[in-house]
C-alpha cells in the first residue's frame, strides 16, 4: 500500500495559549515555535519526529491540513495518477512547507469536504525521544482522527477506492473505520450535518499513562467530554477532553492490530464499558 501511516495534522486555532497549556500541563507535550514562510506555527513534539500536530494562530478554528506519509516517490506518483484520474487536482507543496514537515516530496489536493489533504515522502527525526512527566512514557504519537461530514459517500470513495485504504469495520447507520497499515484504524468517516474533525487521538504508552493524564485533566479543570472507557471495536482504553478549538482529543492506549485476513463487520455497540458522554453523542444508536 502506498500510504503507510498518518503523519501529521495542522490546525488553525484562535487560542494558541490555551492549546499550549493543555499540551504542556495536562499531556506533558513540549511545544516548539517555528516559521513556515510568513506563518508562525507551534509544533507539538509527540514523538521523536519533528512534529505530528501543528498549530497556526488564526481568526477561526479550522483544520488546515491532514498529512499522510507515503512509502516512496514512486508510490507518490502512482497515487497522484489515481487522484488525477478520479478528478482531483494535485499540486506540489512549497519548499518551505516541505522543510517544515521534514519531507523530501510533498503534494496536496482538496478533499470533497474542502480540507487540504497532503501526501508526503520522508520524515525528519529531530530527537531521541521527547521528555515526559516522571513515572511513565506518556504520549507516544498521533493515532487517528475521525472526520464527520455530510459527504460521507464521497469521502468513502476517496479513501477506500482512490487512496486504497482498507475497511476494518463499521457501525450502522454511518460510521466507517479504515486502515493503511496494521493499526486497527488511522481514520474514521462519519455521517454528520456539518463537516468537522470529531476528534484526534493521541497514543499513550500504557493504561497508567492514560490514568495519569486523566488525573492531570481533573487537577487542571480540563473539560472531560467523554469519560474513561474501552471501545468495542479496537479495544482501546481512553477518555476524551474538549480542546480549545471545541472538538475532542482522545487520550488512549492499547488499540489492536489487524492482518490481511481481517473480515470487516458491524461491531454493534460502541463500547465494552464506560465512555459516558457529557453531551449527546452524534453517533449514538439504540444499541449503545
Secondary structure as the mmCIF struct_conf table of DSSP 4:
data_model
#
loop_
_struct_conf.conf_type_id
_struct_conf.id
_struct_conf.beg_label_comp_id
_struct_conf.beg_label_asym_id
_struct_conf.beg_label_seq_id
_struct_conf.end_label_comp_id
_struct_conf.end_label_asym_id
_struct_conf.end_label_seq_id
STRN STRN1 UNK A 3 UNK A 13
BEND BEND1 UNK A 14 UNK A 14
HELX_RH_AL_P HELX_RH_AL_P1 UNK A 16 UNK A 21
HELX_RH_PI_P HELX_RH_PI_P1 UNK A 22 UNK A 26
TURN_TY1_P TURN_TY1_P1 UNK A 27 UNK A 27
STRN STRN2 UNK A 30 UNK A 36
TURN_TY1_P TURN_TY1_P2 UNK A 37 UNK A 38
STRN STRN3 UNK A 39 UNK A 45
BEND BEND2 UNK A 47 UNK A 48
STRN STRN4 UNK A 49 UNK A 49
BEND BEND3 UNK A 50 UNK A 50
BEND BEND4 UNK A 52 UNK A 52
STRN STRN5 UNK A 53 UNK A 57
BEND BEND5 UNK A 59 UNK A 60
STRN STRN6 UNK A 62 UNK A 70
BEND BEND6 UNK A 71 UNK A 71
HELX_RH_AL_P HELX_RH_AL_P2 UNK A 73 UNK A 85
TURN_TY1_P TURN_TY1_P3 UNK A 86 UNK A 87
STRN STRN7 UNK A 91 UNK A 92
HELX_LH_PP_P HELX_LH_PP_P1 UNK A 93 UNK A 94
HELX_RH_AL_P HELX_RH_AL_P3 UNK A 95 UNK A 101
TURN_TY1_P TURN_TY1_P4 UNK A 102 UNK A 102
BEND BEND7 UNK A 104 UNK A 104
STRN STRN8 UNK A 105 UNK A 110
TURN_TY1_P TURN_TY1_P5 UNK A 112 UNK A 113
BEND BEND8 UNK A 114 UNK A 114
STRN STRN9 UNK A 116 UNK A 121
STRN STRN10 UNK A 125 UNK A 125
BEND BEND9 UNK A 128 UNK A 128
TURN_TY1_P TURN_TY1_P6 UNK A 134 UNK A 135
BEND BEND10 UNK A 136 UNK A 136
STRN STRN11 UNK A 139 UNK A 149
BEND BEND11 UNK A 150 UNK A 150
HELX_RH_AL_P HELX_RH_AL_P4 UNK A 152 UNK A 156
HELX_RH_PI_P HELX_RH_PI_P2 UNK A 157 UNK A 162
BEND BEND12 UNK A 163 UNK A 163
STRN STRN12 UNK A 166 UNK A 171
TURN_TY1_P TURN_TY1_P7 UNK A 172 UNK A 174
STRN STRN13 UNK A 175 UNK A 179
BEND BEND13 UNK A 180 UNK A 182
STRN STRN14 UNK A 183 UNK A 183
BEND BEND14 UNK A 184 UNK A 184
BEND BEND15 UNK A 186 UNK A 186
STRN STRN15 UNK A 187 UNK A 191
BEND BEND16 UNK A 193 UNK A 194
STRN STRN16 UNK A 196 UNK A 204
BEND BEND17 UNK A 205 UNK A 206
HELX_RH_AL_P HELX_RH_AL_P5 UNK A 207 UNK A 219
TURN_TY1_P TURN_TY1_P8 UNK A 220 UNK A 221
STRN STRN17 UNK A 224 UNK A 231
BEND BEND18 UNK A 232 UNK A 234
STRN STRN18 UNK A 237 UNK A 242
TURN_TY1_P TURN_TY1_P9 UNK A 244 UNK A 245
BEND BEND19 UNK A 246 UNK A 247
STRN STRN19 UNK A 248 UNK A 253
HELX_LH_PP_P HELX_LH_PP_P2 UNK A 255 UNK A 256
STRN STRN20 UNK A 257 UNK A 257
TURN_TY1_P TURN_TY1_P10 UNK A 260 UNK A 261
STRN STRN21 UNK A 266 UNK A 266
BEND BEND20 UNK A 269 UNK A 270
STRN STRN22 UNK A 271 UNK A 274
STRN STRN23 UNK A 277 UNK A 277
BEND BEND21 UNK A 278 UNK A 279
TURN_TY1_P TURN_TY1_P11 UNK A 282 UNK A 283
TURN_TY1_P TURN_TY1_P12 UNK A 286 UNK A 287
#
